């Protein structure tokens, strides 16, 4: 029988599968026991993670413990169960599914503030589900099975308690919620809340570290992207504004302090990952080798993706795949720290998690304008504080401020606007020019990249004289990642006409881009080639681009990277642009690019790539005269590829292919009439 997992649903939604009417009582009891055991595990392992609704959670966990004992005693009598009992157990199955999801949401790190602000709704869910337990149990005729009197009495007592249970918002949660709403009003009025009051609320919610706070920010931002009804948008934005402010103001940690805090969390969770080695590989499941979607820890302390370890166990294995040790139990404990770090890694690197990718594509326009004045006030205050740290702080404070700017501006347009208005660009550029710290440089250049994605950020970088330091990082950056990001900044800046000319006037800029295109990582090559294309939009840059041996480098890439279709498409796009002018065509004819263009035209599945190819060939024929035509004569695959494009290509590509074929026919008529040199079986078919 299948259960919904965390990645299958929206937060605070509780889908459940009704057991099939033909399900056997034995299978139903076995599955119910699994559900009750899962809830029991949450009770034993996650009790300390409940920031709110602690009393209701304890009550639900107590119910699950009693139900588990009842089910264990009932299983030997599965064949004697009446139809009424099976119906009651089916209802109990649905209730326990929902209760498990509710408890998992309440214990989830990153969602604690949102749970607090939805306290009435959560209390109502607990109340309905606990009373549903009573209704389900009353369907089961206890006297029809030979259970012990003690168990029968316990179940009857539980059913009675569940029927009368009163679940409301606990007093401490109510007070904390009032405090939060009071602080949101202060932000709306342009006032800063008392840090002690804010810390008191966060301590109540068990948000006690930088990573705890960032997990809240990341969760709330994802909910903003997922929000479709606008009914919750204002409260989501207000909550995120509060947590952004808290992240910057309360958790003023240096990078080293943050690492030590994360390391302590890992030790508590017995994770095998160490902070010093933390990278994407550390966050991959040892079985599937993919980033984990639902990390769980087994009894040996190793962490796996839930779906992978479940398949391993269901195959009959009873050992830990990594250590080979026999598992002391089949318990799978959710690893909230690893989950938070995966969220952090994905957020920082612009990676959609499985849930995000499956459900939706991020629409950044949702972050352009906050839905609440409180969020505007809180985020503006936070960005002012951050820029102050950049301006006056020591190296470690600058590093942490750069890192926070980097992650807060990754996918939030309003954050970018506020940071630019607060003067972040000037101080980030200052860091680039003055610091020799590789990590600080990497954080600063990544932060500038995020800000350059907004037009106000691009303008600030250009007007502040940011081009030379960015080019220097692209040339001599301490990390490959920094060089790649510097090239991406130049791409965004080259959207401005004045910037295209200014970049070309920096002697090292274009040669450095070409060098990155030649020797960089795949992403660095992508950034370099699209920047070169953008620079070609200013005609004065073409001669400099040709002088940097760009055509020869692209020719090598078209051969060595032929399997990377996106990169190949960008490369032929640049060739098509270069070929529009005679000097570009002459350079192309000196290289082996022509044969590569024909190969891409014939083999590429990219409609854009094929269109670029035919555009380049058409320009080369027009500008290259007899030399170009004589080279094309030696390529018998060209004509079939062009005819194929007439029927299979886009409208624009077909039009260009028809023009090229007409040009070839006219050239042949003039030079070789009456015999066509291209061995074309279709004479003047066009």
N, C-alpha and C positions, 0 to 999 in steps of 0.2 A: 504494500500500500504506500502511496506517495504522499510526502508532506511538502508544503511550501517551505523554501529556504529564504534566508535574508535577502538574497539577490533577486528573488522573484517578485518583489512587491515594493510598493511605496511605503515609506516609514509611517507608522501609526495606521496602517490598514491591515486588516486581519482576515485574509481569505482562508477558506477551509474547504477541504474535499469531503463530501458526504460519502461514507462507506457504501459500497455497492449493496443493493438489497439481497443479492445472492451470496454475500460474503459468508464464509463459514464462521461459526462462533469462535473456534480455536484461533483462526487468523485474526479475527477482530480483537480477541483478548491479548494476543501477542503484540499487536500493533499498539493497543492501548497501554500496555506495559512499557513499551518503548517510549511513548509520549510522556507518560508519568515519570519514567526514569530520566528523560531529558530535562523535565522541569525540576526534578530532584537535584540533578547536576547543577543547574543554574543556582539552586538554593545553596548547595554546598560550596560552590566555587565563585559565585558572582554576588553573594550577599553584600559584600563590601562595596560593590559598584553602584548600588542604588543611591542616587543623589536625592531622590524624593520618593514619596509613596512607600516608605519603608514598612509601615505597619501592614498595608494592604498586600505588599509583596510577601511578607512573612506569613500572612494568613493563607495566601494562595499556595505557597510552598508547603505549608502544613497540610493543606488539603491534598496536595499531590502525594505527599508521603503516606498518608492514610489510604488513599486510593490505590497506590502501588502495592501496599500490603494486602488490600482487599482483592486486587486482581490476581496476585500470586496465589492466594488461597482459592480463588474461583476457577482458575485454569483447569484443574483436574475434573471439573464438573461441566466442561464446555458442551458436551453432548447432551446434557440434561437441561440446558437453558431453554426457557420458553420464548415464544415470539415476542412477548412483551419485554422480556429481559434483553433480547437482542436489540430491540428498538431503543431501550434505555441506554444500552452500551454504545449504540451508534450516535445518539445525541451527546453522550459523554465524550466520544471521540472528537466530534466537531468542537465541543467546548474546550477540550484540552489543547487542540491545535491552536485555537485562538489565544488561549491563556499562555501557551508557550511563546507565541509571537509577542504578546503584550509584555511579558516579563523580559524577553530579550531586548525589546525596545527600551524599556525602563532602565535596564542595566547597561545600555550601550554608551560607551565613552564617546563624547563628541556631541551628544544630543541632550545633555542634562539641562541646559537652560531652556531649550524648547519644550522639554517635558514639564519643567516647572511652570512655564507660561501657559501650558495646556492642562494644568492640574485638574480642573473640574471635569474636563473631557476624559482624562485618564481614570479619575476616580469613578466616573460613570461606567467606563468599560469594565473595571474591576468588579463593580457592584453587579452588573448584568451577568458577567461570566460566572461569578461565584454563586449567584442565585440559580444560574443554569445548571450548575453541578447538582444542586438540590433536586431540581426537576428531573434530571436524568436518573439520579439514584432512586427516586421514588417509583420509577417505572420497573425497577428490578425487584421481583418478588423474592425477598431473601429467604422466606420460609420454604421455598421450593427446592433449595439446594442445601446440602448437609455441611454448612459452614459452622465454625466454632461460634459459640454464643458470644464470645468476646468480640469477634470481628463483626458479627451482626449488630451488636449494640453500638460498636464504634461507628459503623456506617450509618445507622439510624441517627446517632448523635450528630454526625457530620452533616447529614441531610437537613436536620432541624436547624443547626447553626447556619448553614448556607442559606436556608430559606429566610432567616431573620437578619442576616448580616447587613450591617450599615457601614458603608464605605464612603467616607467624605474626604475632603482635602485636609490633611493634617495641619495642626496649628502652626508648626514650625515652617511648613511649606507655604502656608498662607501668608505668614509674615515675610518670608523671603520674597514671595511674589509681589507683595505690596512694595517692598523696598526696590525691587527691580523697576516697577512701573513708576515709582517716584523718581528714580534716577533717569529714566527715559524722558520724563517731563523736564528735568533739569537740562538734559542735552538739548531738548527742543527749545528751551529758553536761552541757550548759549552758555549755560553754567556747567562747571565740572563737578561731578559728584565727589563726596568725601571718599578718599581712597580706603579708609578703614571700613566704611560701610560697604563699599564694593568688595573688598577682600573678605569681609564676613559672609556675604552672600555666596561668593565663589567657594569659600571653604565649606559652607553648608552643602553645596552641590558637588563637593570633592573635585573641584577644578583648582589644582594646587601647583601646577607646573606650566612652563611655557608650552610644552607639547600638548598638555590637556587643553589649554586655551586655544591653541591653533586648531586642534581637532574640532572644537566648537565652531570656529570660524569656517573651516572647510565644509563641515556638515551643513551649516546654515546657507552657505553660498550654493551648495548643490541643491538644497531645497528651493532656493530662489530660481535656479535654472529649471527645476522640475515643476514649479508652481504654474498651474494652468488656469486657475479660476480667479485669481487676483484677490480672493477673499482673505488670504493669509499673507499677502505680499507685504503689507505695512508692518505687521508684527515680525515677520521674518527679517525684514531690513532693520527694524529697530533692534532686534536681538543681535544681529550681526554687527551693527554699529557698536553696541555695548561691548561685545567680545573683542572687536578690533581695538577699541580703546583700552580694554583691560590688557590685551596682549602687549601693547606698546608701553603702557604706563606702569602696570603692576609687575609684569614679569620682565624686568630689565636685566636679563641675563646675558653674559658674554657667551660666545660660541662654546667655550670650554665648559662653562657651567651647565649649559644646555646639554652638552654631550654627557656630562656626569649624571645629570638627572635621568636622561634616557637610559644610560647604562644601569642605573639603579632599578629602573622599571624592568629592564631585561632580566636582571638577576632575580627579581621577584617572580617573574613569569617563567623562570628556568629556560629562557630561550637560548638557542645555540648561536645566535647572531651577536657579534661584538660590534660596538659602535665604531671602532677604528676601521673595520673592514666593511662598513655598511654601504652597500650599493645594490643595484638591481638584482644581482645574483643572490644576495642574501634574502631577498624578498620573494624568491621563486620557490615553488614547491619542489622538494627533492625528487618527487615521483614524476610529475608532469613537466617540470622545468619551466612552467609558466608562472607569471605573477599570481600570487594567491588571491582568490576572491573572498574566501571565507576561512581564514587561518585558524586552525585548531591545534592544540598541543596534546600529545599522548603521554602515557605514564612515564616514558623514558626522558621526557623533556624536549623531544624533537617536535618541530612544528610542520604541519602539512596543510594543503588545501583540503577542506572537508570532503569534497566529492572524490578526490584521488585516494585518500586514506580509507574512505568507506568502500570503494571498489576493491582495494587491497584486502580489507578485512572480510568482505563478502566472498572473496575468492578462496577463503579458508585459511588465510595466513594469520598467525597469532604472534608474529614478531614485529619489531620496529624495522622498517625498510632500511634505515640508515645504520643503526647500531647492531641490528641482528638480535637484540635482546628480546626475550619473551615479554609481551606486554602484561603488566600486572592486572590491568582491567581494560575494557573496551571503551572507557570514558573518553570523550573528545571534548576538551575544554577550550571554549572560544578564547583566542589570544588577542585581547583588545589592543595591546601595545603594538603588535605587529600590524594589526589592521590600521591603526593610526599612522604608523610609519609608511605603510603602503599608500594610504591616502595622501600623506605629505609628499611622497616621492612622485605619485601620479600628478598631484596638483602642481608641483614645482616643474615637472617636465612636460606638462600639457598633455598628459595621457588620460584618455577616458577609461574609467573602470568598466568592468563587464556590464554592470548595471546601467551606467550612463550610456555606454555605447549601444547597448541593446535597446534602450528605451528612447533615447533622444540624442540629438546633437546639440552641443552647447550653443545657445543663442546669446551672444554677448550683449545684444541690445537690451536684454533684461537687466543688465547692470549699469546702464547708462544714466538712469535717473532713479534715485532711491524713492521708495513708495512712502517714506515717512520723514517728517522734519527731524525727528530724534536721531535717525541714522545720519542725516546730513551733518548735524551738529557734532555727533560723536566722531565720525570719520574725519571731519575737518580738524577737530582738536587732536586726534591721534596723529594725523599726518604732520601737523605743526610740531608736535613733540619729536617725531621721527627725524624731521629735517634738522631740528635743533641738535639732536645727537650727532648727526653727520657734521654739523658746522663746528661744534665745540668739544665733542667727545674725544677720548683717547682712541688708539688704534682698534682695540677690541670692541669698544662701543660703536665705532664707525662700521666695523665689520658686521656686527649684529644688526645695526640700523640698515645697512645695505641689504643684508639678507632679508630682513622683514619687508623692506620696500620691494624687493624682488618677488617675494611670494604673495604679497598683498596686491601687487599690480599685475600678476600673471594672467588673471582672467576676469578682472573687474574694472570696467571702464571708468566708473565714477572714482574709484580709488586712484586711478592714473591721473584723472583731471585734478583731484585734490592735491596730489603729490607735486604735480607740475606747478600748480598755483602757489604751493607752499615754498617753492624754490628748490626742489630736490635736484633738478638737473644740474644746476651750477655746482652744488657740493659733490655730486657723484662724479662730475668731470674733474673736480679738484682732486678727488681720491685717485682717479686714474693717473693723473699727472704726478702725484706726489708719493704714492705708495708702492713699495716693492713686495708687498705681501701677496702671494699668488691667490689665496682665498679671498682676500679683500678685493683684489682686482676682478676676480671671477664674479663675485656678488655684485660689484658696482656695474660691470659691463652688462650683466644679465638684467639688472634693474633698469639701466638705460634702454636696453632693447625693448622691455615691456612698455616703457614710457614713450618710446619712439613710435609705437603703434597708434598713438593718438596724435592728431595733427598739431595740437598745442605743444606736445612733447617734442615733435620734430622741429617745430619752429624754435623752441627754446634751445635745443642742442645746437642748431645751426647758428643762431644769433649769439650764443655764448662762446662761439669759437670751438665747438666740440669736434669738428671734423679731424683736425690733426691728432689729438689724443686717441680717437677711435681708430684711426688708421695705424697708429703706433701699436695699439693692442692687437690689431689684425696681423701685423708683421711680427711682433716680438712677444705676444701674450705668453704668460707663464704656462697656461693650460690650453690644450687644443680646443676645449669648450669655449674659452674666452675668445680665441681667434675666430671661431665659427660665429659666435654671437656678435662680434664686431662687424663681420661681413654682413650679417643680417641687419644691423643698424644702418649700414650704408645703403642697403636695399630700400629700407623704409624712407630714409632721407632723400634718396634719389627720386622719390615721387614728387619732390618739389623741383621745379625747373631750374631755379637758381642753384640748388644743391648739386644737380648733375654737372653743371659747369664747374662749380667750386671743387667737387671731388676730382674731376679730371685735371684741375690745375695743381693738385698736390702730386709731386713727381712720383712718390712711392705708392700711391693709391692703386692705380690700375695694374702695375707689375705685381703688387702684393696679392691682388684679387686673382690674377692669372696663376701665381704660384700656389695659392690655396686651391684653385681649381685643379692644378696638376697633382699636388701632394696631400691634400686635405682628406678628412674623413668624408663619407658619403654625404652627410648633412652639410659639411663645410663646402663641398663641391656644389651642392644644390644652392646654397646661399650665394656663393661666388658667381655662378652662371646667371642667376636671375638678376643679380646686381649689375653684371656686365651688360645684360640685355637692356636694363633700364637706362644705363649710362649711354647706350647707343642712341637713345632718343634725342640726345643733344649731338648734332652732327659734328661738332668740334672734337668729340671724343673718339671718333672712328680711327683716325690716324694713330692716336696713342694706343688704342686697343690692338690695332694691327702690329704696331711696333713692339708690343709686348709678347709677340709670338702666340697670340691667342688661337689663331686658326690651327696651327700645328698641335697645340695642346688639345684642342677639341677633337682633332682627327685621331689622336691617340685614345681619347676617352671613348669615342664612338666604337673603337675596336675593343678596348679592354673592359668597358662597362656596358656592353650591348644587352646584357640581361636586365639592367636597371632602366626600365622603360621611361620612368619619369625624368631621370637625368638625361637620357638620350633625347627625349622630346625637347627639353630645355636647350640642349646643345644645338639641335638642328634649328631651333627657333632663333638662336643667336646667329647661326650661319645664314639663315634666310635674311636676317636684318643686315648683316655685313654685305651680303651679295647684292643688295639694292643699289650699291654704288660701284662704279668701275674699279676703283682701287681695291675694294673688298673682293670683287670677282677675280681680279688678277692674283690676289693672295691665295684665294681658294684653289685656283687652277694650278698653282705651284705645289699644292699639297695633294694628299690622297683622299681628300674629303668627298670628292665627287662619287667615287665608288661606294663610299659609306652611305651617302644620301640615297642612292639607288637601292642599296640593301635595306635601309630603313623603310623606304617607300614600299618595298615588296613584302617585308616581314612584320612591320609594326602593327600592333592591334590598336594603337592610339590614333584616333581620328585627327587630333591636333598635330601629332608627329607627322602623319602623312601629308597633312595640309602644309605644314612648314616645309617639308621636303619638296613638294611640287612648286611652292613659292620660290624656294631657293634655286631650283633647277630652271625655272622660267627666267629669273633674273640673270642667272649665269649664262643662259643661251642668248639673252638680249645683249648683255654687256661683254660676253666673251668671244663673240664672233666665231671664226673658223676654228680656232683652237678649241673652244668649248665643244663645238659640234663634232670635231674629229675625235675627241675623247668619248663623247656619248655614243658615237658609232660603235665603239668597242664594247658596249654594254647591252647585250641582247635582251636582258631582262627588263630594260626600261620600258619598252613599248607595251608589253603585256601588263605591266604594273599600272601604266597610265590608263589603259582601257578598263582595267579592273576598277580603277578609281572613278571612272565615269558612272559606273552602275552602283558601286558600293560606298563611295565616299559621301561626305557631307555636300550640301548644295554649293558652298564656297569652294571646297576642294575640287568638286567635279568641274566647276566653272574654270578654275585655274588649270586643271588637267586638259580640258578642251582647248584652252588658249595655248598651252604648251604643245599639244599635238598639232594644232594649226600652224604654229610657228615652225615646228620641225618639218611639216609637209611643204610649207612655202619655201623653206630653206632648201629642201631637197629638190623642189621643182626648179628653183633658180640655178642650182649647182649641178645637179645630176640628171635633169630631165632628158629623156623620158623614164629613166630607171631610178627607182628610189633606193637609196643606199641603206636605209634602215631595215630592209627586209620586212617591210610592213605589209601584211597580207590585206589590209583594209586601206585601199587607196581613196583618199578624199572622202572617206565615209562621213566626215563631219561637215 
